[in-house]
């Protein structure tokens, strides 16, 4: 996926929403900026398939040598799939954050993206966080 086509949460998750089998499905990951800021990743706890999540609710964790960080759901809905290989191949988060590094798919219950940033706004936020 091209990052310029994605939406971003202020908490550094990215989301791509597309129609799949008649439902709105969001693919969610964490941005390259966030992965670089976290540095050496050592563990990832994936969300549970079937879990109902609210937008901006912590739904899994990623751990680096520096800290454990919550990953927030950028949209509300039901987790319908997780990237099961990710905990064993954490390098995907840095090598391919917008393709192979996806974390979960969420069947969206509210497709509003008003609270999310477009690529340009997200880039500006990252520059300010520097």
N, C-alpha and C positions, 0 to 999 in steps of 0.2 A: 504494500500500500504506500502511496505517496503521502508523506506527512502533511503536505499542503492541502490534502483533501479531507483531513481528519478534524475532529473537534477535540478540544483539550479541557480538562478540569484544572482549576487553579492549583490543585494538589498533584498535578503532573501525570494524571492518567490520560490516555488517549482513547478515543472511541470512534468506531466506524459503524454506522447504522445502515442496514440494507434489508430489503424484504426477502424472506426465506420461507417458502411453503405457506405463503399468505400471512405471515407474522413479521413484525419488525424485530430484527435480531441485531444486537449490538456486539461487536467484537471489541474487547477491552484489553489494553496493555498499559505499560508505563513508558514514559517518554525517554528518549536517549539522554536528554538533559538530566532527568532524575536518576537514571542508571549511572551516569558519570558522577553525579553528586554523591551517590551512595558508595561508590568505589567497590571494593572487593566483596561481592555477594557470596554468602556461604549457605543460605537456606531460604526456601520459599515454601510457605504454606498456602496451598491452593484453596479456593472456596469450595464448598460442597455443592455438587450437582443437586438441583431441586430447591436450594435455598432461595427464599424471597429476600430481595435486597431493596433498600430505598436509595434514591439518589443521594450522594455525598455520605453514605454510610460505609464504615470500614467493613470490607468483606473478605480480606485475606491479608497476609503479612509477608514482607520480604526482609531478610536479615543480612546485614553486611558486617564487616569486622568493626564498624563504627557504632551501629545501632540497629534496633528492630523498628521497621517503619510499617505503618498501616497502609494498605492500598484501598482506596475508596471507590465505590461503584459510581461511575459517572451518570448512570441512568437507573431508574427503578424497574424491577421486573424479577424474573426467575432465572437463576443460573441453569442453563441447559447443557453446557459442556465446559470442560476445563482442558487445558493443555497439559495432559498427564506426564509428558516427557520433560516438562520444564524443570521440576525440582532436581532432576539428574543432569540437566544440561543448562545450567544457569547462564552460561556464556551466550546463549541465544538472546538473552535480554540486552546484551551490549552489542553482539555481532549483528543481530537482525531484530531490533526492537519493534519494528512495524510489520513484520511478516511472521517469522518463526517464533518470536518472543511474545506472541499474544498469550494472555492469561486465561480469559474466560469468554464464553458467549452468554449473553443475557437476552432472554425473550422479553422485549421491552413492554412494560405496561403503560408507560407514559413517554411518548417519543419527543417530548419537549426538550429542546437543546438550548433554550434561552439562557440557562445558567452556565453554559460552556463557552469556551473561547475558540475563535477561529485561529488558524495557524499564525497569522500576522500578530494578533493580540497576544497569543501565547509566546511567540518569539520576543515580543516586547517585555513581557513579564519575566522571562528567563534572563534577558539582558539586565533588567533592574535587580534581579536576585544575584546576578553576576558571578 
